[in-house]
Amino acid sequence: MRLFVGLGNPGTKYQGNRHNIGFIALDVMARRHGFAPWRRRFQGETSEGTLDGERVVLLKPTTYMNESGRAVGEAMHFFKLALGDISVFHDELELPPGKIRVKVGGGIAGHNGLRSISAHAGNDYRRVRMGIGHPGVKDLVHAYVLNDFAKAERPRFEALCDIVADNAALLASGKDATFQNKVHLAMQAKGFGAEKAEGDGNGAK
């Protein structure tokens, strides 16, 4: 069994924010693969289904970003999961828009959602880092992540979430590097200039 966690903030105010790309990716995944309706549990919302024969629970914490680990910890203990069974989809400032990297463990790069998960559950879970780009100035980061994707950006990020959802079964079956490469190749095919990923699933940069 796998737990896929999307990070974001609850409520319509934040729905289209860059910081909510994890929520958006899971919503697309649930629709794409005919998962069960969302329901409230584990201080969040969950939807269940199967990918490539593997049972997968999607979790969107509704605790606000800074407390995401409370929901992840509850779900992890309820299902008796190891950290290796958990994949966290989140926005990544240090990657160009539309790029993606998969990595197990590592630093949190100032991301409060990751900080909370590491505090509540441990650090060696899989990160699916979804690049949103950087505003260029540190003081602008807070406003940047809590603003909606610009109109010109939306086609790129909608394509990214669609492609991530289309290839999610590869993550569920532990084929991290293949997932990463297929996402990049599909983004290239759509004209978004994504590069082929490098490294293996446990150490991709």
BELCORHU-V117856 format. One line per field, one symbol per residue. ss: DSSP state (@ for helix, = for strand, . for the rest). phi: phi as a letter, one per 30 degrees, with the letter a starting at -180 (. if undefined). psi: psi as a letter, one per 30 degrees, with the letter a starting at -180 (. if undefined). A space follows every 50 residues. Layout:
BEGIN
ss = ???
phi = ???
psi = ???
END
This chain:
BEGIN
ss = .=====.....@@@..=@@@@@@@@@@@@@@@......===..======= =..========...@@@@@@@@@@@@@@@...@@@=======.......= ====.......@@@@@@@@@@....======......@@@@@@@@..=.. @@@@@@@@@@@@@@@@.@@@@@...@@@@@@@@@@@@@@........... .....
phi = .bccccclcdjdececdedcddddddddddddciddedbdahhabbbcab bhicdbccbcdcciedcedddddddddddhcdeddcbccbdbddcdeidb bcbcijdchiddddeddddcbjcccdccdcdcibdjbedceedddccded eddeeddddddddeddcdddddcicdddeedddddddeddicidcddbic dcbdd
psi = kkjkkkkakllfefeglefgfeeeeeeeeeeeghllkklklhhaklkkak jhfkkkkkkjkgglefgefeeeeeeeeefhlleffkkkklkjegklkflk kkkkaalfhgjeeeeeeeefflfhlkkjjjkflkffkeffeeeefgllkl effeeeeeeeeeeeeegffeefggieeeeeeeeeeeeefggggklkllll ffgk.
END
